[in-house]
């Protein structure tokens, strides 16, 4: 579904991505882990061209999106849904209107069809009957659920998850991971998740990639990854300060 080839990105002379190559399998959830400041979110933003690389390619269904004009790129972006780190709900809108917003902006569905789909997605994430509330009236976990409903409402082929459990306690974090897996089983989307929630995130991941020193240090099926003897992987998973990974 997505293929990243030899991707480089710098900001103000600081090189963040130093030749990233990664394949994201269709219909699977691939999780990218790594230390704070390692470039995980920077990499994620390249997958739907919110950022463009200094060099290298990002292929979505074998189309190199780094070479596209704005109109062609917008068509590709319709394949994507995004669950942002802070849910990124619009405070001036009700939860229902937040979820309905992408349909109103990008489709020609009637208002009755929009209502049917938006309310269905809210029910699927456990927010049935809550659409009248505003974001300020929701807990952190409920905001994440609303953000997931909004990501799902356009029925995307791919969903990007940027630290979906940030700011949540362990129990709420677990419930969000379980919801992501449940929605994945229901809709079959291809997922790419950036997370620091180790080891809980492994329970919802089909594949794991570790970003370190600007490159992919290890990638593979979750069980294989967890058994890796790569010193950087072992240090990160065990939370050790001593080892090949620099600790800032």
N, C-alpha and C positions, 0 to 999 in steps of 0.2 A: 504493500500500500504506500509506504514512504521509504525512500532510500536517500540517505545523506552521504555525500561523497566528498571527502577531503576538504572539509569546511573550516575556514579561517575567519576569525572576527577579532578586531581590536577596537579599543575605546581610548582615545587620547594617548596613544602610544603604548597602552597596556594590552598585550595580547591575551585574550580570554580563551578563545577556541583555536587550537593549534593543529588542525588537520583531523577533524572529527569524521569518522565514517561509521554509519549505523544503518541497519535495516529494521524496519518496523513491519512485523508480519500482519497480514490482513486478518481481522477478526480476533486478534489477541490484544491483551493489555500488556504493554511494555512500560516498565517503570525505570526512570533514570534517577540514580542516587549519586551522592557525592557530598563533599564538605561544603560549608557555607562559603559563598563566593567562588565556587568552582566553575560556574557558568551554566548551571542546569536550566535556569529560566531563560538565559540568553539563547541556548540551544532550542528550547521549546518555541521561542518566538520566531525562530527561523523556519519552523515547520509549516507555518501558514503565511510566511513572508511579512510578518509584522516587523521583522528586521531582515535586512539583506546582507549577505556575507561579503567580506573583502575579496574572497575567492572561494571556489568550490560550488557544489551543486546540491539542490534539494529537489528530488523527483517525487511527485505525487502521481500515482498511476502512470509512471514513466514520462510524465511531463515535467520538465525542469522549470519550476516556478520562479527561479531567480532571473529568468530571461523574459518573463512575460510583461506585457503592458498592463495598465490598470484594469481595463475592461476584462481581459482574459483572466487576470489574477482574481478579480471579484467572482468570476464563475467558479474558479477552483475553491475559493474561500467558502462557497456555499456547501462544500463537502464537510466543513468543520463546524463543530460546536466547541465552546470553551467554558470550563468552570474555573473562574479566576480565584486567586488566593483569598481575597476578601469578599468573594461572591459578586462584587461590583454591581449590586442592585441600585436602581435609580430611586433615590430617596423620595422624590416628589410623586412617584407612582405607587399604586397598590401592588401587592404581590401578583395578583391576576394580570394587571397591565404590564408588569415587568416580564412575565412569562409570555404574554400575547405579543409583546413589542416586536420580536424578530419576525413573526408571521405578518404583522401589519406592514413592516418595512420591506420585506423581501418576497412576499407572495401576493397573489390576487384572490386569496380565499375570502369568502363572505364572512361577515362578523359572526354569524351563527356557527360556521365551521371553525372559525378561530376560537370561539368560546368552548366548543366541544373538545377540541384538541388540548387547549390550555388547561381546562379543568380536569381532563383525563390525566395529563402529566402531573398536575398538582396532587391528584389522588394517588398516583403511582409512587410518588416520593413521600407520601405520608402527610400531605398538607391539604387534604380534602376539607372544603368549607372554610379555608383560611385566606382565600384570595382577596378578601376585602381589607385585610390588614396592610399596614405600611411597614417597610423594612425596619424602622426604629422600634416597632412593636414585637419584633421577632428575636429569639435567642440566636446565638452564633450558629448552633447546629441547624436551626430552622432556616437561617439565611443560606447556608450551604445547600440545603435541600431545595430551596427555591431557585438557587443558581443552577442546580443540576436540572431541574424541571425546564428552565429557560434554555439550557444547552440542548436538551432532548427534543424540545418542541418542534424544531425544524427537521427532525429526523435525519441527523447528519450521519455520514459514513464514518467520520473520525471525530473523536472528542479529545481535546487536550485538557489535562488536569494540572493546574499549577498549585502545588502544596495544598491539596483539598482539605486537610485536617489541621492546618495552622490555626492556633488560637483555641483549639478545642481540648477538653480534658480527655483522658484515655478512653473512657466509656463512649463519649460522643464521637471521638475519632473512630473507634471501632464500628460504631453504628453507620457512619458515613462510608467507611470502606465496604461494609456489608451491603449497603444500598447501591454503591457503584457496581459491585459484582452482580447484584440482583438485576440491575438495569442492563448490565452487559449481557446477562443470560437472556433477558427479554428482547433486546434490540439488536444484539450482535455487532455493535459498532467496533471499530478499531480504536483502541485507547492508548494514549501516551501520557504517562503521569510522572510529574516531578515530585519527589517526596524525600523527607528526612525522617519519616516515621518508621524507624527500624526497630524490631523486625515485623511489626504488624502489617506493613504494606505488602510483605511477601505473600500474605494469605490471599490477596486479590490480584496478584501479578502472575502472568504467564511467562514473561521474560523479564530479566533485570539487566540493566547496563549501568556500569559505574564510571562516572566522569572524574578524572583526576589529572592534574597537571596539564589541562587543556586537551586531553585525548580520552578516548574510551579505553579504560584500563582492563575491563573485563565485560563480557556480555554472554548471556546464555539463558536457557530455561531456568526457572527459579530454583528448583532443587539442585541443579548442577552448579548454579552460581553460589548458593549457600555452602556448598561443599568445596568451593574453590580453595586452592592452596596459594593463590596469588598473595604475596605479602601485603599489598595495599588493600586488597579485599579483606583479608583476615584482620588487619589493624582497624579498618573502618567498622567492621561488624562487631568486633570485640571492644570498641571504644577505647583503644590504647592511644596514649599520647606519644609513645616512642615507636618509631618505625619509618618507613619510606615516605609516608604522607606528611607533608608540612602541616603543622597545627598553628593557626594564626592566633 
